[in-house]
Every structure is written in structure tokens, then in C-alpha cells.
Amino acid sequence: MRRTIARELMDEPVEDAGELEANLRDIAFANAWFGGSAPVVRAVRALGARTILDVGSGAADIPLALANDAARRGARVAVTCLDRSEQMLAIARRRTQNHPALTFVRAEGEALPFGEAAFDVVTCTLALHHFEPPAARALLHELRRVARLSPVVCDLRRSATAFGLTWLWSRTSRNRLTRHDAPLSVGRAYTPAEALALAHEAGWSDPRVKNEPFFRMTLTDSSPRPDTSRR
């Protein structure tokens, strides 16, 4: 299946904020039940991260899952939720009810306003496929630059089977954005080999990709930044 080049409805400002919020609820449901949250939580837990930047936070369901997992373990994390859309950040602030572990920043993923190795880990879930290859390389470069230990990128794996099953799932929703964007997201997604190549081109030292259930994949870099020991 060749990669689709098209924009999703959520890539542009959505006139009806309630419609966008309902779409983000569908995405949060898919993350919770179809393998978006669990791989990220496992990876962050394994890395022992305490400071986390989440890029493309949407409704901040992943940051909230990270904060709740840490609380259950008696650990503390500080998660910075970053999105380019103030509209989405407003929804995230409201849905997370000013959770004390979360802060919010509006910025572009390709030009993060942070110094090198500013966070232990940088997570990015269901955002990579929104970027065409040049912008995806810029995004991955920035994720690696500000992550001390590793970026953790979780996204869809493109395939005809994934497209068909996602289309069927999207029909269960009445939300216009979900019905349009969910199957298109699979069409826009990268294969594991493509994602690995993008990470190499973005300057990651030793990128690894792991296939996850429900047509997801997790991309990490097994080599921490050289200045890790000086922190």
C-alpha cells in the first residue's frame, strides 16, 4: 500500500470546538484500547524518566496516562504537553483539570523551544504521520535533540489490513472528523522500515523500531546522548 499524501480535517482549525473535542475523545479511546498508551507508558517506565516532553499532545491523554502510572508506582514525573494548536491545548487543560504534574506549551514540533537534553524523554504519539518526510525528519531531529535518554515515538503502521479495519472502526463513530481522519491516518502512516530510515536521516544514533499490537509501532533510540553522564 503506497503512502497517501493528504491533509486531515484536524490539521486545520476546526470551527466547532465540541466536534474537535469529540474527535479527541475517540482518539483517546483508541489509544487506551488499541495500543497507543501502553507502549509509551512501558517505555517511559523502563527508562526511569522523571522529566517528559510530550509533542503533539492533543487532549493530553498520553501525558495523563504517564502521570497516573507514575503515581501508582509512588514516583513523580513532570510532563510538559506541547501542541501547535491553542484550540487543542484549551481542550487538554479542561480535560486534565489542571493536573499538578502537567504543564502546557504552544510550539511547533519541528522547532522545539528547549535546549539540548532538556528532558529525560520526549514522547510523540500519533503525530509522526501528520508530517511529510522533510518535516518528519526535522521533527525527529528535534525530538532526539531535547531528549537526554531517548525519544519514544508511537504511531500507526501502514498496511491495507490496518486501513480496512480502521475504516470499519471509524464507522462506529458519528463524529465527522473521526470518520474522515481515522482511515486517512493509516494511509498517511509510515511503515516501520520508513520510520527507521527517517530516524537515521534525522541523526538518531541507534534507532530501533518495535511492532506493537493493533498496527502500531514504537520508535526509540537505544543510545543516550553523549552528555548523559554530565547531568
Stockholm file with secondary structure:
# STOCKHOLM 1.0

chainA/1-231         MRRTIARELMDEPVEDAGELEANLRDIAFANAWFGGSAPVVRAVRALGARTILDVGSGAADIPLALANDAARRGARVAVTCLDRSEQMLAIARRRTQNHPALTFVRAEGEALPFGEAAFDVVTCTLALHHFEPPAARALLHELRRVARLSPVVCDLRRSATAFGLTWLWSRTSRNRLTRHDAPLSVGRAYTPAEALALAHEAGWSDPRVKNEPFFRMTLTDSSPRPDTSRR
#=GR chainA/1-231 SS CCCCCCCCGGGSCCSCHHHHHHHHHHHHHHHHHTTSHHHHHHHHHHHTCSEEEEESCTTCHHHHHHHHHHHHTTCCCEEEEEESCHHHHHHHHHHHTTCTTEEEEECCTTSCSSCTTCEEEEEEESCGGGSCHHHHHHHHHHHHHHEEEEEEEEEECCCHHHHHHHHHHHTTCCCHHHHHHHHHHHHHCCCHHHHHHHHHHTTCSSEEEEEETTTEEEEEESSCCGGGGGC
#=GC SS_cons         CCCCCCCCGGGSCCSCHHHHHHHHHHHHHHHHHTTSHHHHHHHHHHHTCSEEEEESCTTCHHHHHHHHHHHHTTCCCEEEEEESCHHHHHHHHHHHTTCTTEEEEECCTTSCSSCTTCEEEEEEESCGGGSCHHHHHHHHHHHHHHEEEEEEEEEECCCHHHHHHHHHHHTTCCCHHHHHHHHHHHHHCCCHHHHHHHHHHTTCSSEEEEEETTTEEEEEESSCCGGGGGC
//
